[in-house]
Amino acid sequence: MLNALTLVTGIAALLLAAWCSWAAHRDQPTKDWHFIGMAVVSLLAVVQLVTGIVLLARGEKPDQGTTIFVAYLLGALACVPAAGFMSLAERTRWGSVTVAAGGVVLAVLEVRLFDIWGG
């Protein structure tokens, strides 16, 4: 379950990054539609956090340690919302670039979460 959710979250993050990169290419700031996309990706990260905590509570253990696993889950949860808030402060194309970078960072965090869990 966690591996499939990690894959879906990573792909959604890359799609968000591509979408915001396209907006930056067209010299546009983040729009309401981008924030809806960020909300969807953030919701996937919340589901992943809850799933990870439930798995830990059931006694399952990640291969590389519980502390680092929880830290990466929290980082994945905070990544896109932080980029979204920064894009609100920068209402130019660079706001879109910031969200695109946040999506790429989230995708990389997802790969690392997969490795930490033992994938």
Sequence and secondary structure as in RCSB ss.txt:
>XXXX:A:sequence
MLNALTLVTGIAALLLAAWCSWAAHRDQPTKDWHFIGMAVVSLLAVVQLVTGIVLLARGEKPDQGTTIFVAYLLG
ALACVPAAGFMSLAERTRWGSVTVAAGGVVLAVLEVRLFDIWGG
>XXXX:A:secstr
 HHHHHHHHHHHHHHHHHHHHHHHHTT    HHHHHHHHHHHHHHHHHHHHHHHHHHTT   TT HHHHHHHHHH
HHHHHHHHHHHHHH  SHHHHHHHHHHHHHHHHHHHHHHHHHT 
